Amino acid sequence: MTPSSVRAPQAIFGAHNLLDGDLYTYWSTNDAMNMPQVVVDFERPVTFNVIRRRENIRLGQSVEGFAVDQWNQSSWKPSPRGTTAGACRLFSIPAGLTASRVRPRITQCPACPAMTEFGLLRG
């Protein structure tokens, strides 16, 4: 997992918090970075049809737009786009997607984000 930015100290605010299962640890960026991204590489392609995003709601809701892109052998292919994340946002992709690398991006946020979770699900 490779984030575009991490607030210091990185051990506390790192992108690893997106996958730790704790709703109160979070990935955050420096104050000036309000449209960050994270690149997530998988060992083998994964198929999913639901994207789950969560913010640390104790700090308020700040994400107003997001996108998740998939790697297409040589370039990023824009995929689903949505709005708020809040306490928990499930975003359905009826046709489903398969990817070996994804790039969740925050596309609109008035302040630096405090994201607690990013997940790809198959239901």
Secondary structure by P-SEA (a helix, b strand, c coil): ccccccccccccccccccccccccbbbbccccccbbbbbbbbcccccccbbbbbcccccccccccbbbbbbcccbbbbcccccccccbbbbbbcccccccbbbbbbccccccccccccccccc
